[in-house]
Amino acid sequence: MIPPPTPMEQELRILELEREVQTLREAQEQWKRTDTLLRLVTENITDVIWTRDMNLRLTYLSPSIERIRGYTVEEIMQQGIEESMTPASAELTRRVFLEELAREERGENKLGHSRRMELEMTCKDGGSVWTEVTISFMRDADNRAVGLVGVTRDISDRKAVEDARRESELKFRSIFDFSPQPIALTSIEDGRLMDVNERFCGVTGYTREELLGKTTTELGFYSDQDRTRFIRQLQKDGEVRDLEMTFRVRDGATRAGVMFARPLRVGERAFLLTLFMDITERKQMEGRLQQSHKMEAIGTLAGGIAHDFNNILSIILGNTEMALKDVPEWSQTRFYLEEARTASLRARDLVRQILAFSRRTDRERKPLRAGPVLQESIKLMRCSIPSTIAIRHRFSTREDTILADPTQIHQIMINLCGNAAHAMREKGGELEIGLDRWEVDEEAVGSLPDLVPGKYLVISVRDTGHGIAPEILPRIFDPYFTTKSIGEGSGMGLAVVHGIVKENGGAVQVMSRPGEGALFRVFLPLMDEQIQEAQEPFAPLPMGRERILLVDDEPKVVDVTRRMLEYMGYDVTVRAAASAAREAFRASPADFDLVVTDMTMPGMTGAELAGELLGIRPGIPIILCTGYSDRITEEEAGRIGIRAMVLKPLGMRELAETVRRILDSDGSEEGGHAHE
């Protein structure tokens, strides 16, 4: 049983209760003062303070809202979000709330975190007012979000100033007018051009008056494919960045651009601000670089296959010529063998032409006959020009010696004939190449101001294609000018032709009408002294009895070469490897009068072998055979001490005359230039 409290204990308990009551009274008074202060603040500041529960229903609203929206607090407390603001602002409010709620659930909202946004609130008079709203979560004792607290500020004046400034900037902006890049402002509603800057007019070729009010579709700027790509990126990303497109300008030429576009609102209107960088010249330079790399690759490939291909031709040509020695003149078999020999020689010449064209060499102007060079060009082009295009040539003069670089003449022909073929690619036609001698007098110089009176060789290229429009004709020799699509032409072909012809003291004349084809005439000065055709009289093969060391790693090549040399009377020792030839020579260096070696062999090249043999016996005559002359130059061969360098495949007469010439020389050719 608990004993009753003593009087002292009762008195102490009463005092403790009195203190607790006093503390509670003081707290109530403090709360009343704080509540009064908060109400005074919230009811008298211009900003609106409000709270909402987690369902976004208003739980408190300060009276200052009445000055902003015109409704009473009681009226607004009954409104939902959709009634309080415009649909776009209501959607933004819900999206931001959901985003913040997700952040809250992930624990990403730190103490004091708030979110700011601009909302368009509806007013009682039917208008609207722009406000800036800052929100944050209210929390309970356990730090859990239980609602929203926010501050709303009227920014309608600030927005009005901003809108006015935007309109002023849009109307009077200097950056738009003087931008180095083409810029256009298009109405999103109907796609019509509302404004363009000067650079836009300069690139497209239209005046500002011709562009405004038109759509890009009406002007034919873009292809349907590019337009679709543009719209898709705009819809996906809300803007367009770094989109490469092609566009057609007023004169029909196609240019390349990188597009940038972004939607823009000016007042109540929506626009699309589009900027593009003209990268036509950059793309053309890239195309020329790719073409250069392609030609370099072709040259490398040609050099790589030339050795093997020329070995094959050596076998065919050598055996054919050996067979011809045993077949009587009247035999039908001889006719067949002559045809095979002719085809082999043509294949040899074709390989040499390809190698010569693919090699990068310094230009060397020298007297040459243009007719044979043109015939070589025609052979080269025939395989690349469609069979629907007939190629004819009309050479009316044999006085065709000019001072020029043969590779440049090839360039002229390939560019002119390539353009002609392009003009006839759809319907086919006829390509005619002519060669004439013209006397240009004082009167004719009037129509050809780049020439001086004198004798000229005229190379003409005529096609039956679609012709050239009169407005384009004055620009066809301009660098980078082209009417072809991107990737089809660099715009440099005719500029290169013009540059080569001018460099050689000539001129280019062009005549064309739409639908009637085109005629290009290239005037090149004729030399007074003409090269006469070599008349090779019939003569027996030069023979001999000397001892020859023959080195080649291709068994069939070495076999046919050995048989040809033995037919000529020589004593031939064969080695299939450079190392074996070196050891045989080292064992008996005086047993050989001449060494004939291939250039490309495994383990040791013919040039390296020649160096070692000359180290063993200085002055030993050496002939180097190669299928690709860029593997070693004539100067390098001469410095080593090689007497002659010949290109495979070798005909019997070429082999016989080269061997005899080297053996009969007194050594003065040692270290001199090699012979092809």
Buried (B, 14 or more C-beta within 10 A) or exposed (E): EEEEEEEEEEEEEEEEEEEEEEEEEEEEEEEEEEEEEEEEEBEEEEBBBBBBEEEEEBEEBBBBBBEBBBBBBEBBBEBEBBEBBBEEBBEBBEEBBEEBBEBBEEEEBEEEEEBEBEBBBBEEEEEBBBBBBBBBBBBEEEEEBEBBBBBBBBBBEEBEEEBEEBEEEBEEBEEBEEBEBBBBBBBBEEEBBBBBBBBBBEBBEBEEEBBBEBEBEEBEBBBEEBBEBBEEBBEEEEEBEEBBBBBBBBEEBBBBBBBBBBEBEBEEEEBBBBBBBBBBEEBBBBBBEEEEEEBEEEBEEBBEBBBEBBBBBBBBBBBBBBBBEEBEEEEEEBEEBEEBBEBBBEBBEBBBBBBBBBBEEEEEEEEBBBBEBBBBBBEBBEEEBEEEBEBEEEBEBEBBBBBBBBBBBBBBBBBBBBBBBBBBBEEBBBBBBBBBBBEBEEEBBEEBEBBEEBEBBBBBBBBBBBBBEEEBBEBBBEBBBBBBEBEEBBBBBBBBBBBBBEEBBBBBBBBBEEEEBBBBBBBBBBBEEEEEEEEEEEEEBBEBEBBBBBBBBBEBBBBBBBBBBEBBEBBBBBBBBBBEBBEBBEEEEEEBBBBBBBBBBEEBBBBBBBBBBBEEEEEBBBBBBBBBBBBBEBEEBBEBBBBBBBBBBBBBEBBBBBBBBBBEBEEEBBEBEBBE
